[in-house]
Every structure is written in structure tokens, then in C-alpha cells.
Amino acid sequence: MTEPIIRVENLTCAYGDETILRDVSFTVETGEVFVILGGSGCGKSTLLRHMIGLERPKTGQVWLTGEELTATEGPARQALMRKFGVAYQSGALFGSMSVLDNVLLPLVNFTQLDRSACELVARLKLRQVGLEAYADYSPAELSGGMQKRAAIARAMALDPKILFLDEPSAGLDPVTAAELDALINQLAQTLGLTFVVVTHELASIFAIADRALMLDKGAKGAIALDTPEQLRDQPPSDAVRRFFHREINKEMA
């Protein structure tokens, strides 16, 4: 049996004295599209930030490609962090640079390739997300959905094994969101990438997720892990049922 590409063990996340998540454990398999979901304030982005090394856990470990991110330091940590890419909710593109230059940035900074080789790779990444014709545009000239695609192209620049996407469908109309879901599925299938996607959009969850981890604010942790269909059809708790069936919590109404 192959080793999971991601392993999170007994992770507790806290800011000062406030515990956000407690004792969270799960694995992600190679090539899987794994969704982290839950209501507002449940800790989705907090978990993501700990998984990509932006925050240090209070306790617990995060393992990526067999290496413990939470224990590595210095050059070893930097090398491990280049094995994954991140596309943030806002896109986080540099407005003063062209789309091509945004994708070039990690190639120029973190490889020994000459400029022409870097540009060749960057244009390939833009082609893979359907934006090759927009290489010379500025981010401001792109639609919201195109900005998300450009951010994914930049996240793929160093050929990572894992892509982390934070709320990729946020702010998009249903058709554009569906097109982005189709792109995620295409990249997972054709390139063998592993995706970890934070979202609360039900349509996207059912379109892309192999499995979904549900977090809950009240429980301060994970309350369910299964396929979206299983969570919808056989919810293990009232909170899971309410989320997947869009039911109002009558105790809070």
C-alpha cells in the first residue's frame, strides 16, 4: 500500500489562548481531489495555512510527500515547500506585472533555467489553464475566472505534486465556477496532480471532490470524512445533514 501524499496527525491550531481546531487527523492520497468544507468560521483557512507551513501548530504534525513539514527548517523546509503550489482566494497576482511575468516569477527565482527556458515553461502552464492568448495582459484586464486560472498557472510553475486552492469559486458566477471545476478535474486526471481545495460551494464539492473533510466551529475540529455523496445521503450528524441539505438550524433561528 502506497504512502499517503499528505498526512495530518493530531493537529491542534490556536491563536494565542484561542483554540481554533483540536486534534485533527486525516490523510490525502496521491492524485486525489480532497475538499475541506464547513460553515463560516469553522477553521478551513486556518487548517490550510497550517498545511502549507504559514502557521506553526500548537501540537501535531503535517507530513507532505513523506517529509514532516512541521519539523523541517532552513533549506530543507524551502525545498519541501516547493513541492506544492498555492492559489489564494484573491488570486494574489501582481497588478504591475503581466500575466506571463506573474507565472515567470517562481521560475526566475527558484530555478537555474535561463530566461528563454523559463518563458517556455510559463507559456506551457498558461496553455494548460487556457490562458496562453492572454500572456501579455495585465491581471486587471482579466475576468475573475481568468484571474483564478492565472493564479493556478503560477502555482503550477515549479511542477509541484500538490496544489492547494483556497475558495477557488468565490465570487464567480455559476457558469464560470463550473468551468473552473472542470479545469481542476482535467488537471487532476491529465497531470496526476493532488488537489486540496477549501470551499463551501455545494455544486463545486459534488463536481470535484473524491472525498471531503467537514470541519465544525462548535466542535472545533473535524466531524466527518467521506465522499460527498455519502455525506449527503447518510450524514453522520445533524450538522452534516444541515450543511448538505441546506437546512436551517432551528435551535439557532
C-alpha positions in Angstrom: 0.0 0.0 0.0 1.4 3.4 -1.0 2.1 6.1 1.5 -0.4 9.0 1.5 1.0 12.1 -0.1 -0.3 14.2 2.8 -0.7 13.1 6.4 -2.1 15.3 9.1 -1.7 13.9 12.6 -3.4 15.2 15.8 -3.2 18.8 14.6 -4.2 21.4 17.1 -4.3 25.0 15.8 -4.5 28.0 18.1 -4.0 31.8 18.0 -2.8 32.8 21.5 -5.2 31.2 24.0 -7.9 30.6 21.5 -8.0 27.1 20.1 -9.5 27.0 16.5 -9.1 23.3 15.7 -8.3 20.4 18.0 -6.8 17.0 17.3 -7.5 16.9 13.6 -6.1 13.8 11.7 -6.6 12.7 8.1 -4.7 11.6 5.0 -4.8 12.6 1.4 -4.0 10.0 -1.3 -1.9 10.7 -4.4 -4.0 12.0 -7.3 -7.0 12.7 -5.1 -9.1 15.9 -5.1 -9.6 16.4 -1.4 -12.0 19.1 -0.3 -12.1 20.9 3.1 -15.5 22.2 3.8 -17.7 23.7 6.6 -19.5 26.8 7.6 -18.0 30.2 8.1 -15.5 30.5 10.9 -15.0 26.7 11.3 -11.3 26.8 10.6 -11.0 25.9 6.9 -8.5 28.6 6.1 -6.7 28.0 9.4 -6.2 24.4 8.5 -4.9 25.3 5.1 -2.4 27.8 6.4 -1.0 25.1 8.8 -0.9 22.6 6.0 1.3 24.9 3.8 3.5 26.0 6.6 2.4 29.6 7.1 1.4 28.8 10.7 3.0 26.5 13.3 0.6 24.1 15.0 0.2 24.1 18.8 0.6 20.4 18.6 0.6 17.7 15.9 2.4 17.2 12.6 1.9 17.8 8.9 3.6 15.3 6.5 4.0 16.1 2.8 5.4 13.5 0.4 6.8 11.6 3.3 8.5 14.5 5.0 7.4 16.3 8.1 6.9 19.9 7.3 6.4 20.9 10.9 9.9 19.6 11.8 12.0 20.9 8.9 13.9 24.1 8.9 16.1 26.2 6.6 16.9 24.9 3.1 15.2 21.6 3.7 12.0 23.4 4.6 12.3 25.6 1.5 12.9 22.5 -0.7 9.8 20.8 0.7 7.6 23.8 0.3 8.5 23.9 -3.4 6.8 20.5 -3.8 3.4 22.2 -3.6 1.8 25.3 -5.1 -0.9 27.5 -3.7 -3.6 29.6 -5.3 -5.2 32.0 -2.9 -8.8 33.2 -2.9 -8.0 36.6 -4.2 -5.6 35.3 -6.9 -2.8 37.4 -5.3 -1.5 38.3 -8.7 0.9 41.3 -9.0 -1.0 44.0 -10.8 2.1 45.8 -12.0 3.2 42.7 -14.0 1.8 40.9 -17.0 0.1 37.5 -16.6 3.2 35.9 -18.2 5.5 37.7 -15.8 3.4 36.6 -12.8 3.8 32.9 -13.9 7.5 33.5 -14.6 8.2 34.8 -11.1 8.8 31.4 -9.3 10.7 30.1 -12.3 13.1 33.0 -12.3 13.5 33.0 -8.5 13.8 29.3 -7.8 15.3 27.6 -10.8 18.6 27.7 -12.8 16.8 27.9 -16.1 17.7 30.8 -18.5 15.1 33.4 -19.3 14.0 31.8 -22.6 13.5 28.4 -21.0 11.6 30.0 -18.1 9.3 31.7 -20.6 8.7 28.5 -22.5 7.6 26.7 -19.3 5.4 29.7 -18.2 3.6 29.7 -21.6 3.1 26.0 -21.3 1.4 26.5 -17.9 -0.8 29.2 -19.3 -1.8 26.9 -22.1 -2.7 24.2 -19.6 -5.2 26.6 -18.0 -6.5 28.0 -21.3 -4.8 31.4 -21.0 -1.9 31.3 -23.5 -3.5 34.0 -25.6 -3.6 36.4 -22.5 0.0 36.2 -21.6 0.7 39.9 -22.2 -2.5 41.1 -20.5 -2.4 42.7 -17.0 -4.4 41.0 -14.3 -6.8 43.9 -14.2 -7.7 43.1 -17.8 -8.8 39.6 -16.9 -12.2 38.5 -15.7 -12.4 37.0 -12.2 -12.4 33.5 -13.5 -9.4 34.1 -15.7 -7.5 35.6 -12.7 -8.2 32.4 -10.8 -6.8 30.4 -13.8 -3.7 32.6 -13.9 -3.1 32.0 -10.2 -3.4 28.2 -10.8 -0.9 28.5 -13.7 1.6 30.3 -11.4 1.0 27.7 -8.6 1.9 25.0 -11.2 5.1 26.8 -12.4 7.6 24.6 -10.5 5.8 21.3 -11.3 4.5 20.6 -7.8 3.0 17.3 -6.8 0.2 19.1 -4.8 -1.9 22.2 -5.4 -3.7 23.9 -2.6 -6.6 26.1 -3.7 -8.4 28.5 -1.3 -12.0 29.1 -2.2 -11.4 29.0 -6.0 -15.1 29.5 -6.8 -15.6 32.5 -4.5 -17.1 35.5 -6.3 -17.7 33.6 -9.6 -20.9 33.2 -11.5 -22.2 29.6 -11.7 -21.1 29.0 -15.3 -17.5 30.3 -14.6 -17.4 28.3 -11.4 -18.4 25.2 -13.3 -15.6 25.8 -15.9 -13.1 26.2 -13.1 -14.3 22.9 -11.6 -13.8 21.2 -15.0 -10.3 22.6 -15.1 -9.5 21.2 -11.7 -10.7 17.7 -12.8 -8.8 17.9 -16.0 -5.5 18.8 -14.3 -6.0 16.1 -11.8 -6.7 13.5 -14.4 -4.1 14.5 -17.1 -1.2 15.6 -14.9 -1.8 13.4 -11.9 -1.9 16.3 -9.5 -3.2 16.1 -6.0 -5.6 18.9 -5.0 -6.6 20.2 -1.6 -9.4 22.6 -2.1 -11.1 24.8 0.6 -14.7 25.6 -0.4 -18.2 25.7 0.9 -19.8 25.7 -2.5 -22.0 22.6 -2.7 -22.0 22.5 -6.5 -18.2 22.5 -6.6 -17.9 19.9 -3.9 -20.0 17.4 -5.8 -18.3 18.3 -9.1 -14.7 17.8 -8.0 -14.3 16.0 -4.6 -13.2 12.4 -4.3 -13.5 12.9 -0.5 -14.5 15.7 1.7 -13.5 16.6 5.3 -16.0 18.7 7.2 -15.0 21.0 10.0 -17.4 22.4 12.6 -17.0 25.6 14.6 -18.8 24.3 17.6 -16.8 21.1 17.7 -13.5 22.9 17.0 -12.5 20.1 14.7 -13.4 17.6 12.0 -16.8 16.0 12.3 -17.0 13.9 9.1 -14.8 12.5 6.3 -16.2 10.6 3.3 -17.4 11.1 -0.3 -19.7 14.0 -0.8 -22.5 11.6 -1.9 -22.1 9.5 1.3 -22.1 12.7 3.5 -25.3 13.9 1.7 -27.2 10.5 1.7 -26.1 9.1 5.0 -24.9 12.1 7.1 -23.3 11.0 10.4 -24.7 14.0 12.4 -27.3 16.7 12.3 -24.7 19.3 11.4 -23.6 17.4 8.4 -27.2 16.9 7.2 -28.0 20.6 7.6 -24.9 21.6 5.6 -25.6 19.2 2.7 -29.3 19.7 2.6 -29.2 23.5 3.3 -31.4 23.2 6.3 -31.7 26.0 8.9 -30.6 25.1 12.4 -34.0 25.6 14.2 -32.2 25.9 17.6 -30.4 29.0 16.3 -33.4 30.5 14.4 
